[in-house]
């Protein structure tokens, strides 16, 4: 198992290169966090500069699907207490 940390000491080899030297598994423990933090930083800069953010955003329908909003709304419909009164 290779532990890949971009910017760290282990070379960032491709899947093929890792396989050629005998690795069957590669862990990239900080990749998603680094990407998410970069996206948050860029988005905060856009917000602060009153710049468009649309190119940075996932489509709202896709966002709702990925975080299961529609499933939540279907399940919560069975409970009277889930409805807000005006």
C-alpha positions, 0 to 999 in steps of 0.5 A: 500500500502506498500512502500518497500525500501531494507535496509530501515526500512520497512521489505522486505516481500514477496508478499504472506506475504504482502497479508496475512497482508492486503496489495494489492499493494507494491511499490519498488521505489529504487529497479531498480535504486539500481540494475542498479547502482550495474550493472554499478559499476560492469561493470565499474570495469570490464572495468577498470580491462580489464576483460570480460564483456560478462556475464554482457551484454544483447544480442545485438539483445535483446537490439536492440529489447527492445529499438526499434532500428529496429522500428527506422530504419524502420521509419527513412528509409522514410526520405532521411535526415536520411541517412548518406553520407560517 
